[in-house]
Amino acid sequence: MGILEKIFIKEEMNMTEKRSAYGILCGILGIIFNVFLSATKFFAGTISNSIAITADAVNNLSDAGSSIVTLVGFKMASQKADPDHPFGHGRIEYASGFVVAILIILMAIELIQSSIAKIINPEKQTVSAIVICILVTSILVKCYMAFYNRRIGKKINSPALEANAIDSLSDCVATSVVLITSLVGRFYHIYLDGYAGVLVGIFIMYAGITAAKETINPLLGQPPEPEYVDKIIDIVTHFDEENIVGIHDLIVHDYGPGRQIVSLHAEVPEDGNMVELHEIIDDLENKLNEEMGCQVTIHMDPVFTKNEYVLSVKKTVNEIVSEIGTDIGFKFSIHDFRVMKNNNTTKLFFDVVIPYKCVVSDSQIKALITQKINEKLGDDYLVVIHVDMDFTK
């Protein structure tokens, strides 16, 4: 695989071109390997009268079809954005991975049905040395396919290739079970062909369901990877610590691997020069684009950084909110804290961030926070709260 990478993956390619080239290369190799394994196993299944080996051959043939789907998916995903798809076609890769998973599940069902029929009507097997060699070779080839699909899938962040890696690994286990039962039948004349087929089918179905979940979740809108979020926060908070004093409302929109659009609010000093702060934010957007490979939109939120009274009240409110969150069993935080005085009334404005898993209603949270603030700071404070959801967890 390393030699082929050097031939087909050029250094001058951009990331999108490299992803497409890797996907096409893995797809072509998958077709070649699976067609070869399917043909040899059909031969082995025929001469040995083994339903498990024949079913394994059909499984490899479906894997060749899956590789074709992956190949087409990468080719379509690499298309440039157009008026009908302004965010590109990257999600096609998730869809192709899901199709692969469905094919795995369908093949598992067929394998289980055929194996049950073999249990009901058992037949003697004839397992020769050539059949054993074919099965051993198949296991080695599938292990290699699992290795390179997983390695490249991780390298280019491809759910489709990672789904293929899971499929190849399940094939290794499936063929190993078939090999063991074939050896038992050859040397001990105990024919477990049908039972082995059922076990293999169940294992393959589990692998298919797992792969389906991993490819459908990005389409439905799963949270971004924690490492991805942490890196964004680290870049933002350390970019200019004097002029960027906080971050909140981080949202990551996933339009396919390598096609993320990020929006966030950066807190800046309210007495800062807006023109200079705007230039700093522009530079930060460029840095995130270069290092994270994403499009970024940053909104500036001016906050008080020197008003001792505001900072003191904010600290007290933050402690109250954190304590309430801890009592409920979740981590709460606040942002956009403002204080406005009007005659004898002081208004407190702030947002409370809560996780999606929190079962307490927004109105209950607001009432509880307001009650605690009035108990600690007095009834002269009018509290205005907006409840936000954390879209990164």
TORTOR-374169 format. One record per residue (C-alpha): x, y negated, z. Coordinates in steps of 0.2 Angstrom, whole numbers, plus 5000, padded with zeros to 4 digits. Layout:
residues N
XYZ/...
//
This chain:
residues 393
500050005000/501449885004/502149904986/500449864979/500249714990/501949644983/501349674965/499549604966/499549484981/500549324976/501249204988/500649054978/498849114980/497749014992/496849105006/495249124996/496149204982/497149314993/495549375002/494749414985/496349504979/496549614994/494649654993/494849704975/496449804978/495649904993/494049934983/494950004968/496050114979/494450174988/493650224972/495150324966/495450414983/493650454986/493350524968/494850634970/494350694987/492550724981/493050824966/494250934976/492950964990/491651014978/492851144971/493251204989/491451204994/490951304979/492251444980/491951454999/490051444999/490151315013/488751185015/489851085027/491251065014/490051025000/489150905011/490750825015/491150814996/489450724993/489950605008/491550564999/490650524983/489550404992/491050324999/491650294981/489950214978/490250104994/491950054988/491149994972/489949894982/491349824992/492349784976/490849694968/490449604985/492249534986/492149474968/490449384970/491049314987/492549234979/491449134967/491548944969/490148844977/488748784965/487248674966/486148824972/487448874985/488348724991/489248825005/489848954993/489549144992/490549205007/489049295015/488849415001/490349505009/489249535025/487849595014/488949715004/489649785021/487849805027/487449905011/488950015014/488250045032/486550095025/487350215012/488350295027/486650325037/485750395022/487150515018/487150565037/485250605036/485450715020/486950805028/485950845044/484450915033/485551025023/486451085038/484851135047/484351235032/486051325033/485751365051/484051435047/484751535032/486551575036/487751645023/489451715024/490951605019/492551645010/493851525016/495451545006/497151455009/496851334995/495251275004/496151245020/497551145011/496151045002/495351005019/497050955027/497550845013/495850755014/496050725033/497750645029/497150535015/495650475025/496750435040/497850325028/496350245021/495650205038/497350135043/497550015028/495749965028/495749915046/497449825044/496949725030/495149695036/495949625052/497149525042/495849435031/494449445044/493349555032/491849645040/491649745024/493349815025/493249855043/491649945040/492550045027/493850085040/492550145052/491850255038/493550325034/493950365052/492250455054/492650555038/494250615047/493350675062/491950755050/493250845040/494250905055/492650985062/492351065045/494151125045/494051205063/492351295059/493151355043/494651425052/493551505065/492551585051/494051645042/494951725057/493551775069/492051795057/491051675067/490051565055/489651395062/489551305046/487751235048/488051185066/489651095061/488651005047/487450945060/488750875072/489650795057/488050715052/487650645069/489450575070/489250495053/487550415057/488250345073/489750265063/488450195050/487350115063/488850035072/489449965055/487749905051/487649805067/489349725064/488949665047/487149605050/487449505066/488449375056/487049355044/485749335059/486849205067/488049275081/489149165092/490849135086/492349235092/492849175109/494749165103/494149045089/493148935101/494648925113/495848875100/494748735094/494548675111/496348685114/496848585098/495548445103/495948425121/497848415118/497748315102/497748145111/497448165129/497347975132/496047935119/495048105118/494548145136/493248285133/492348395121/490548465120/489148515108/490348625099/489348725085/490148845072/489148885056/489749045048/489549045029/490649195027/492449245032/493549095030/492048985027/491648905044/490948735046/491248655064/490348515072/490748445089/490648285100/492348215106/492248105122/493247935120/493547795132/492047665131/493247515131/494347585117/494647505100/493347585089/494347575073/495847655081/494847785089/494047825072/495747845064/496247965078/494648065075/494948075057/496748145060/496048275072/494748325059/496248355046/497248445059/495748565063/495548595044/497348635041/497548745056/495848835057/495348835039/493648755043/492748595038/492448485053/491348345058/491648255074/490548135083/491248005095/490447995112/491047845122/491147885141/491647785156/493447825161/493847675173/492247625182/492547695199/490647695204/490147785188/491547915190/491047945209/489147965205/489648085190/490748185202/489348205214/488048255200/489248375193/489448465209/487648475212/487348545194/488748675196/488048725213/486348755206/487048855191/488048965203/486448995214/485549045198/486949155192/487649055178/488948915174/488148745171/489048585165/488548405161/489148285148/488548115141/488448045158/487847865159/487247745173/486047595170/485547475183/483847385182/483247275196/483047395211/483147555200/484647655195/484447765180/485547925178/485647995160/486548155156/486448325147/486548485156/487248635146/486548805150/486848975143/485549065132/485449205145/484749095158/482949145162/482448985172/481448865161/482148695156/480748605167/481248705182/483048665180/482648475178/481548475193/482848565204/484248445199/483248295201/482748355219/484548385224/485148215217/483748125226/484148215242/486048175241/486048005233/484347935238/482647905230/483247745221/483947845207/482847885192/483548045184/483348075165/484048245160/484148335143/484448515143/485748585130/486048765125/487848825123/487948895105/489748975108/489249105120/
//
